[in-house]
Structures are given as C-alpha cells and as structure tokens.
Amino acid sequence: MDRLTAVAVAIGLLTLVAGCKVGPDYCGPPPACIQPSWRQTDDPAVKMCCESLAAWWMKFDDPTLNVLVDRAARNNLDLHEAALRIFEARAKRCIVRGDLFPQIQQDASYSYSKTSTAGVMGSSGTGGLATGALDQWNLGLNGTWEIDVFGRLRRLVEAADDDIGVSIEDYRDTMVILLGDVATNYVDARTYQRRLEIARENLQLQQRTLELTEKRFKGELSPELDVAQARANYENTAAGIPSLEIGYQQSLNRLSVLLGCPPGEVDGLLAEQAPIPIPPKEIAIGIPADLLRRRPDIRRAECEVAAQTARIGAAIGEMYPKFTLLGSFGLDAQGFSKLFSGDAITASTGPQMQWNILNFGRLRCNVYMHESLQQQYVVSYQKKVLVAAEEVDNALVSYVRQKQRRSHLRNEVEASRRSVVLSQQRYIGGDVDFQRVLDSQRSLLNSEEQLASTEANVAIAVIELYRALGGGWQSAELTSVEAAGGSASPDVGQSAAPEVVETPMPDGGPK
C-alpha cells in the first residue's frame, strides 16, 4: 500500500466514525410546577376558554391606541436593538458552523536578496570580486480540516442554533413589554386628562360658591369666615392643577420616547380629549399550561437550557482526541520564469492527532462547570414559570377587585353630587353652616378623582393581564427578519432555529 492510499484510507475511516456525538441530547423542557387552572375566575367576565391574544390592544376599540402601538412596533429603539442581536446570533452561528469545513489559506511571497562575496576567491582561483543574488518566488495553498469524530463542533453548532432562538424570544419579550408600556402610558395620559377635567369642573363650582359667600357677606347674611374658607378651598383645588399638568406632559413624553421620537411628537395625537380606554366586557385567559407555549421569556429560558445542554457535549468532546487533516500545495522557484514549471511544484498531506492526555483535571472540571450551568438554567426556567403564574394571578385579582371598587365609587360620586346640591340649597336657606358645603364639595372632588383613577386601574389591570399572558408579539409581525434587513450572515445551509423568518421586525431594520 503506497502513501497516498494509506492517507485516503485514514480519511475514510475518520469520516465514517464522525457520525457520533458525545454528551447528552436535549429532549425537551424540564418539568415545571404550574397549577391546572387559574384562581379568581368567579367573575363572569373572565373566561377560561382559549382565545387569540395576538392583537389584544384592538379589544379596547381605541383608534389612537392602535396608532400608537403601530408606530411603537415600527420605531422603538429597544426593539431595533433586540433585532440587531438576532443578526449577531446568526453571524456567530455562521462562524461556528464554518469550523466544520476545511479551512484554506492562500500564501504568496516574493523575496530578493543580494550577498556580497568581496574578498572571496572565485572558481577560477584568481583573487577577484564576486557577488550573489537570490530572486525567490512562492505561491501556495495551505489547508486544515478538523474531522469532527466525536461531535464537538456539531454540539457547538447546536448551541449556536439555540442561541438564535434565545435572541428571537428576547426580541418577542421586548415586544410584549413595549406593547404593555405603550398601552399603560396611554391610559395614564387619558387619566390625567380626565382628572384635569374633574379639577376644572370642581374649580368652577367652587368659584361660584366663593362668589355666593362674598355676596352673602356683603349683604350681612354670612360671616367673613365663610368667604375665607371658600377662597381657601378654591385655591387648594387650583393648586392641584399644575401637578396634574406635569403628570400629563410626562406621560406624553414617555409615549414619544417609546415611539422612538423626541418629546412632543405625540402631543397632537392626544390633543383632543377622549375617555379612559374601556376594557372588553369579556376576557379569555385560557389555562396556565398555555403560558409555557406563549410567554417569550419562558420560551427564551427553554432555549437557554437547550443551548447549555449542547455545550456540555462540546465540553466532553474536548476530552477526546482531535483528528485534523493537513495539506499544502504550492509553487516555489528561484526566478519568476521557473515558477510555473513542473519542477516548482511542492505538495504535502497527512492526518494529525492531538489528545490532551495530561491536563490535571482541567477538562473534567470544565464539564462539571457546564453541567452546573445547565442546572442553573433549568432552575431559572422553573422560576420564570412560577413568576409568570404569579403575574397572571396578581393581574386577575387586581382586575376583579378594581371592578368592584369602581362600582362602589360610581355610587359614591352620584351621592356626592346630590350632597353638594342639597348642602348648598340648605346653606342658602340658613338651615346648615358653610362647613357642610365645604365638606360636600371636597368629598365630591375626592370621589371623582378616585373614580377616574380606579377606571384607569381597571384598564391597566387588563393590560397587565394580557402582558402576563404573553400576548401581542404574534400579531406585531410587521415584517420578517429578512424583509427588515436581509440575512445577517452568509451562512452555509439553513439555520435550524425555529420561526426565524416569522419573527416580527420593525421597518427600517439593519441592512
């Protein structure tokens, strides 16, 4: 058997063996402790049936909210940053996958050297001067190819695939958070508008009361104390308006930033006053197990477990021999005219084996480290499931109880308005003192403000519930990853990461 045949046989044997992969295979998410059904479902508005939460903000039937969500999904900078991380993960996978294939480098060199032979006797035996010159040309290819016998490199590719999944779910989680923030700040803005309206209406009422006390004081029907108390009440209500205007402007500025715009860009959208968004009459929340499939942060945690499981295999592969095929082909000649002749050809090839047989436990401890990290990701996954269930339960409790509070406050507001009318009539008739009028007006302002805040809390509780359920990212697929910026890496083959193409991306993504 000649040398070339021996090399071919060795390469063939290594290729046949290179079908195994050391280390554990990922078989699915670890068991998660989650209840079979939700609590707080005694409210008839809460349904256990499964319903799409893809465009939950549309259920508020508010055109302005729809516009804000659409613009935020297209222009939010946190979302663009998360999209770029997807491209980064794709590029990293391309780098890792490239190690599976031969790595070839081209070398080319030229050197010219001239040496002096002054004082050296020539071949003729005469004592003359002689010079030597060397014109060296070199052109060649050098290649290495690690034969992935034990699957170390393929495990790294698996980990890179799952890292792409992590970045995708991170993008979706950013989308879920963004949609909730936009809706919450919009509710806050409308709430401030309503509270400003309440304050100004009460200010007008208190202005009329102040004028009434002044007239009665001039007619010697009431003491000056009534005028002073009426004015203090009026000024106290007027002093609260600037604070409400500050809060309103801050909510508008926050909306502008969420939409990727400088402060002031959304002022025109909310210039016309509108009521606080009204939640849908019925909310379908499904069952707790739906969280495992819907919440991006839980899906992200599962991808992290899968990626770390693959890295365990890569760490185990470091303990096995590495087989590399080396080869070179080139042209080497003195003088350019001889470079492409048959005598200038140089070539070499052959396998190489490296094995860390003495590392004082370093590689074994590296495996232990990766196994520990994998267990940490498992615990993190289980914790995220529990936290998700907690967030849903908290949002449900808030929604149900805030609705009950709103019902009582509506009755209180009606009674307070009636109390203001009656107390003022009896004050004019001389049946009660002015303190009763002040108390009724203060009670009305307080109850109306509480009602506005509670109406906002009901809407925010529904928003938090939709966010806790992981809704929104499914319908916010404005463009695909490729449509937004194209493939971020010239990968060999197709990425195995799930649903990369369907990942929502903002317009104007990275090119």
C-alpha positions, 0 to 999 in steps of 0.5 A: 500500500503506497502513501497516498492510499494509506492517507485516503484510507485514514480519511475514510475511516475518520469520516465514517466514525464522525457520525457520533456525538458525545454528551447528552441530547436535549429532549425537551423542557424540564418539568415545571410546577404550574397549577391546572387552572387559574384562581379568581375566575368567579367573575363572569367576565373572565373566561377560561376558554382559549382565545387569540391574544395576538392583537389584544390592544384592538379589544379596547376599540381605541383608534389612537391606541392602535396608532400608537402601538403601530408606530411603537412596533415600527420605531422603538429603539429597544426593539431595533436593538433586540433585532440587531442581536438576532443578526449577531446570533446568526453571524456567530452561528455562521462562524461556528458552523464554518469550523466544520469545513476545511479551512484554506489559506492562500500564501504568496511571497516574493523575496530578493536578496543580494550577498556580497562575496568581496574578498572571496576567491572565485572558481577560477582561483584568481583573487577577484570580486564576486557577488550573489543574488537570490530572486525567490518566488512562492505561491501556495495553498495551505489547508486544515480540516478538523474531522469532527469524530466525536461531535464537538463542533456539531454540539457547538453548532447546536448551541449556536442554533439555540442561541438564535432562538434565545435572541428571537424570544428576547426580541418577542419579550421586548415586544410584549413589554413595549406593547404593555408600556405603550398601552399603560402610558396611554391610559395614564395620559387619558387619566390625567386628562380626565382628572384635569377635567374633574379639577376644572369642573370642581374649580368652577363650582367652587368659584361660584360658591366663593362668589355666593359667600362674598355676596352673602357677606356683603349683604350681612347674611354670612360671616367673613369666615365663610368667604375665607374658607371658600377662597381657601378651598378654591385655591387648594383645588387650583393648586392641584392643577399644575401637578396634574399638568406635569403628570400629563406632559410626562406621560406624553413624553414617555409615549414619544420616547417609546415611539422612538421620537423626541418629546412632543411628537405625540402631543397632537395625537392626544390633543383632543380629549377622549375617555379612559380606554374601556376594557372588553366586557369579556376576557379569555385567559385560557389555562396556565399550561398555555403560558409555557407555549406563549410567554417569550421569556419562558420560551427564551429560558427553554432555549437557554437550557437547550443551548447549555445542554449542547455545550456540555457535549462540546465540553466532553468532546474536548476530552477526546482526541482531535483528528485534523487533516493537513495539506499544502500545495504550492509553487516555489522557484528561484526566478519568476520564469521557473515558477510555473514549471513542473519542477516548482511544484511542492505538495504535502498531506497527512492526518494529525492527532492531538489528545490532551492526555495530561491536563490535571483535571482541567477538562473534567472540571470544565464539564462539571462547570457546564453541567452546573450551568445547565442546572442553573438554567433549568432552575431559572426556567422553573422560576420564570414559570412560577413568576409568570403564574404569579403575574397572571394571578396578581393581574386577575385579582387586581382586575376583579377587585378594581371592578368592584371598587369602581362600582362602589365609587360610581355610587359614591360620586352620584351621592356626592353630587346630590350632597353638594346640591342639597348642602348648598340649597340648605346653606342658602336657606340658613338651615346648615353652616358653610362647613357642610358645603365645604365638606360636600364639595371636597368629598365630591372632588375626592370621589371623582378623582378616585373614580377616574383613577380606579377606571384607569386601574381597571384598564391597566389591570387588563393590560397587565393581564394580557402582558402576563399572558404573553400576548401581542408579539404574534400579531406585531409581525410587521415584517420578517427578519429578512424583509427588515434587513436581509440575512445577517450572515452568509451562512452555509445551509439553513439555520435550524432555529425555529420561526426565524423568518416569522419573527416580527421586525420593525421597518427600517431594520439593519441592512 
